């Protein structure tokens, strides 16, 4: 990952303010992916104090001659020394780290790098972003298009799943080309990214949809016996004034058929873990092509962060969609989108979660519907336990009485089942902070 360089860390003298603040530590121990820590430092002359992922640390600045050239930090399980190298602080030492998630921390010889997180502006910003290109993959190797701070708002737009924009001009090959990624300052692995979908506005009068039921959603016998009309026109006209969509070239039986417009985003994602690369049509713990028709205006999505900056993507917007996207595509169209980002630091959801005015929703993404149900239910149960401080028996009774399930994705690389509970049924409980 690329980090922002520290400003004006040169050979001249540095004041205490250069050290005081929030930093990202990148730690490498000779194998596997780097690990990261959120470091807070406070300088008092040559003395340093602060925290390393919440644990107290102390240190010192060496300042021979014209200015400081090194810092030493006493950290859990050892000590680290960093020297100025150009515009980065890089160093080595020994500290207690986990080689794998469930391992006990053990002292390891490490190399590390410190990068200062730039201070947030005095008040949240609203930024306009016009994409110049679109991404067909989710990957941490893709450079960010814009750096954001928590609580910043972005106004941007998407193209449709086939690569057409609001003027029906081709901007990208098909395949759910995404807007982004957006880098969120201060986001680290182990955090949760919040994305508030403030406004979703249709920006053209047409949409297209598939016209055959995907074979994964019907029996082989039905699929073999279906007699689809060649060249059936499934283009839709979007009557934004009336709030409905109707077929642009309907058959006699469907000439009076209309559906309510319900703009939604099919793809919302952070960069997947490690060096993994997924197509924009894929989905997983990072989010991606989840195709849930409740990912609309007013909803808040929770996504796990696997890389510094989170690297947030969005795309594949729909004017409306039935559950499971049975024809392989919904009412595919382009859209103007306004969203706001925020962070839950030091706490990571295991997979995508969603919240709107009516429901708490947990997504289970897996290779089968039964596995998806288990993941969605387990995550929702954990969410309720953490938020409302319920025990397992209380959660079991609550879910058994009020839980609902939606099948949102049947036709792509993985299945997605949503477990949800209505907020009205939780009104008598007292929620803690996320």
N, C-alpha and C positions, 0 to 999 in steps of 0.2 A: 504494500500500500504506500501511496505517496502521502506525506504529511506536509502541513504548512510549515515553512521555515520560521525559526525564531527571528523576530525583527531586531536588527542592529546589535546582534551579539558579535562584536568585533573585538579587536585587541585592545581597544581603549577601555577606560574605566567604566564599570557598570554599577548602577545604583541598586538598592535593595528591591525596588519595584520590578527589576528584571527577573528576579527569582520568585517573588510572591505571586501566587495565582494557581490556576489549575493546569495540569500537564497530562499528557498521554505518555505512558511508558510502554515501549515495545520490547519484549524479552524473548531472546532466542537461546535455547540450550543445546544446540547442535543437532536437533532432529525434530521433525514434525513442524506443524504450523507455529508461528510466533504466538505468544500470549501477551495480553494487554492488561494494564492497570491504570486506574484513575488516581493521579497523584496531586495532592494539594500541598503547596509549600508556602511558608511564611518566613521571610528573612528579617533578622534583627542583627544588623551589622554583619559579622562573619558567621553568625549562628543561624542554622536552618531548623525549622520544626514543621510538622504537618502530618499528613496521613497518606497511607498507601492502601488503596481499596478499603479505606475506613480504619485501618490499623495504624496506631501512632508510630511515627518515625522521627528521627532527628538527624542532623548533619551539620556540615560546616563548609564554608567557602574559603578556598585558599586564595590569597591575594598578594602575591609578591610583585613588587615593582609597580607597573602601570595599571594593573587591574586583575580581577579574578581569572584564573586559568583552569580551575577545576573545582568540582564539588564532590564531597563524600557524604553518602547517606547510609545510616544504619537502618536496615530493613529486617522484616521477619526472616530469621534463619541466616543472617549474614550481613554483609556490607557491600556497597557499590561505589565505584568512583567513575566520574564522567569528566571528560576534557572537551574543550572547545575544538571542533574540527570544522572550519568554515562557518556555516550558519547552523550547525546541528550540535547538540550535546550527545556524545556517544561515549560509551564506557563498558566496563566489565566488572565482574565480582562474583560473589556467591550469595545465593538466597534460596529459601525454601519454596519450591514450586511443585505442582502436580504434573506428572508426565501424561496421565490420563485422568478423565473426569472423576472417577471414583477412587483414585489412589490417594494415599496420605501424602501431604507435602514432605519433600525430602530436600536437603541442601544440594544445590546443583551449581556448577560453574556456568555462568551465563554471560552473554553479551546483551547490552541494552541500549536503547535510544530514548531520549526525552524530547518531546515536542510540546511547546506551550500552546494551549488552546486560546485562540484570540478572544478578547473580551467581547461580550455581546453588546450590541448597540443599546442606547439608553431606553428605547422602547421597541416593541416588535415591529417588523417591517412588512409592507405589502409590496411584492415584487412581480413585475410582468415578465414572462419568459416566452419567447417565440422560438420553438424548436427549429433547428436547421437540419437535423438528421434524426432518425429514429432507430431504436435498437431492437434487434430480433432475438436477442439472447439476454439471460440474466447472468451476470458475472461481475466479480469484484475487480476484474482487469479493465473494465470499461471506465474511462475517465469521467468524472462528474461534470455535469453541464452547469451546475450552480451550487454555491455553498450557502447553506441556510443555518440560522440559529433556531433553537427551540422557540416556539410560538410565532415564528415567521409565517406569513401567508404568501402563497404563490397563485397567480392567475396565468393559466396556460391553456393549451388545447391538445387534443388527441386527433389522430387519424383513425379511419376505420380498420377493421381486421384485414381488409384487402389492400390497404395502403393508400386509400383515397382521402383527401382532405375535404374541407367544407365547400370548396368549389369543384369537387369531383376531379381534382388534379392528382395524378399519381405522385406520391412523395416517397414511397418505399415499396419493395415487394411485399406480398401478403405474409401472413403468419403472425398477426397480432403485434405489429411493430409498436414499440413502447416509447413514451416520452420520458426523458431522464438519462442517467440516474442523478438524483439530487443528494448532495453530501450534507449531513446534519452535523454541525460542529458539536463536539463533546460526546457524540454517540459512540459507545464501545460495545464489543461483544459482552453479552450478559445483561444488556439493557433491553428495553422494549420501546419500539417506535410507535407513537400514536399519530394517526393520520385522520384529521377531521375533514370530512367531505362537505364543504360549506355550500357550494353551488355547482350544479350540473345543468348546463344549458345546451339544448340541441342547437346546432348552428347550420343545419341544412334541412331540406324538406323531403329527403329520400332515405330509405334504408333497404338493405337486402337481407334475405334469409335463405337458408337451405330449404329444399323441398322434398327431401326423403328422410324417413326416420332412420337414425343411425342403427346399424345392426346390433350393437351392444345392448340396445334398449328393448329389443323384441326377440321372440323366439326364432330359431332358424327356419321353422316352417312358415311363419308369417313373412319373414324376409324373402324367402324363396318364392312365395306365392304373390307378393305385392306387385301390382301392375301400375307403376308410376307413369305419368304422362310425360313423354319426352318434351323438353323445352318448356315445361310448366313455368310460368312467370311468377316468381315469388318476391318481386319488388314491392315495397310499401311506400305510400305517401304519408308523410307526417304532417298532420294538421295541428300545428302548435297552438293556434288560436282556440280551437275546440278541445285540445288536449287528447286527441285520439289518432290512431293510425288506421289506414284502410289500404287494402291491396290496390296497387296502381292499375292492374289489368285483371280484375276479378272474373271468375266464372259466374254463371247465373246463380248458382247456389250460394256463392260467397259475396254477391254484390252488395249486400247490406251488412256484411260482417265488419265490425270495428273492434278495436281493443284500446284500452286506456294507455296513454303514454306513461311510462315509468322509467325515466333515464337512470342508468346504472353503469358502473365500471366493472368489466369482467376481470381485469388483471391489475393487481396491486401487489408489489413485492419488494423485499429487501434483497441484496445480493446474497446468494446461497453460500453456505459455509465453505471454507478452504478454497481450493482452486476449482471447485465444481462449476460447470457451465451447463445451463439448461436453456432449451428453446423457449421463446416467449409463449408458446402454446402449452408448456408444461406447468405443473403445480407441485408443491411440496411444503415442507415446514416453513419455508421462506415466503409462502404465499404463491403468487403467480396467477395462473389462469383458473381462478377459483369459480368464476361464473355464477356467483350468488346474486339473485335479483334483489336482495336487501342491501347490497353495497351501493346505496343511492344517497341522495342529498340528505344531510342531517346525520348520517351514520359516522361512527368512529371506528377505525380499524386498528387493532393491536398486532404488531408484527415483531418477531424476534430479531435482534441485531446480531450479525455474525462477523462484521468487519467494522473497523473505525469509520465513522461517518454514515453507517447503515446502508447508504447507496439505494435510494428509493426509486422504483420504476412504477409507471402507470400507463394503461392503454386498454384497447379492446372495449370501446364504449358501445352501449346498446340503448336504443330508444325504448325497448321493452323486451322481456324474455320470460317464457314459461319455465317452470322448474326443470332442471337437468339439461337444458339446451338440446332437446331431443333430435333436432335436425342438424346438429353439428355447428350451427351458427344461429344467433338470435337476430333481432332487428338491428343489423350492424350499421353503425353510422359514426360520424365524427361528432366532437363535442367540445364546448368551452368548459373548463374545469377550474374551480377555485378550491384550494385545500390549505389547511394549516397543520404544521408538524409540531410535535412535542415529544418529550422523553420521560420514561420511567427509568431512573438510573439504578443500576445494581439489582434489577429484578427482570428476569426474562421469561416471557410466555413460551411454552414449548411449541406452540404452533399458532396459526392465525386465530384471532378472536374478533368479535364484532359487537358493537353496542349501538342501539338507536333509542328513540323515545319509548319504544314498546318492549324490547327484548334484550336480554343478554344472550349471546350466541357464540358457540364454540365450534370450530371446524375440524373435522377429522378427515385427513387426506391420506389415502393408502391405496394399495393395489386391489382391494376388494371392498365390497359394501360392508360385510361383517367387521373387517378390520377398521374401516372408517367409522362405524358406529362406536366401536370400543374406544378409539382415540378421542372422538368428539365427546362422548359421555364422561370419560376420565378427566379430560381437560375442564369440562364444565363443572364437574364435581369439585375439582381442586380449586377452581376459581371461586366457587361459592364458599368453600371452607376458608380460603384465605380472606375473602372480602367480608364475610358475615360471621367468621369465627365459629362455624358450626362443626360438630363432630361428625364422624362417618354415618352414624345412625340417623342423625338429624338430616344430613344431606340425602340419604337414601329415601327417607319418608317424603321429603320435599320433592325430589325428582320423580318419585313414583306417583305423586299426585298431580304434578303440573308440567312435566317435561314434554316437549314437542320435538319432532324431527322433520327436517327438510332434506331431500336428496337434490343437491345442486349441480352435480357434475357426474354424468354417466358415460360421456363419449370421448373423453380425451385420455391422456396417458395414465392418469390416476382417477380414482373416484373421490368425491367430496360429499360428506354427509354432515349436516349441521344439527347439533343438539342445542335447544334453546329453552329459556324459561321467561314467562311474561313478567315484566317489572311490577305490574299491579299485585301479583301474588307475593312479591318480596317487600311490599311497602311496610309491613309490620316489623321487618328486621332492620337492624342498625348496621349500616355499611361502614367499614374502615377505609382508610386510604388504599389506593391500588398498590 
